[in-house]
Structures are given as C-alpha cells and as structure tokens.
C-alpha cells in the first residue's frame, strides 16, 4: 500500500511520460498499487466487441489508463504544481496545505 496525499477530485499536473505538462482532474486513486486515473490523460485505445444486451456498439473505444502516483503533482490554485504538507490542528483534525504558500487544499464538502 502506497501512502499518497492525492485524493479524488484533485487537480493534478503530469510530470513525466508522453503526457508531460497536461493537467486534469483525478477520477480514481488505487492506493494498493499506487496508481491514479486522471481525466483526459494517458488515453489508450481498446478494441470492444459489440454486445446488444448492454447497448455496446463495438469498435475502437478510447479511455483513460492508470499510471503511477509518483508521476503527478497537485496543482495549487495560486502557486501551480506544488508539494503537499499536512497541518494537524489542536483537536487532531488534519488538513492538506500547499508547501509554497500555505493555502489549504481541502475541498468544501456538502
């Protein structure tokens, strides 16, 4: 299991590979294998057989593929791609913060 501070819905930038420099939203994080799925990054083609029962037409479909979590960096709203730190409050709650400007990276839930 790989410890990662990247979570679903984060905006990230790709650091290496054929899609270097691209930015996208994290669709899924596989913590067991240390991999992430990023929207419109690492697109692969897959040959799909038609299946009328599931309304699948068949042909060549394009979809995103997983790649290593070490190849992405979270994008801060003010700084750009940055490393992430964790602030622990007095009551024990943990918040992710930008290491460069100190801004919080937590999304408002609700």
Order of alpha helices (4+ residues) and beta strands (2+ residues): beta-beta-beta-beta-beta-beta-beta-beta-beta-beta
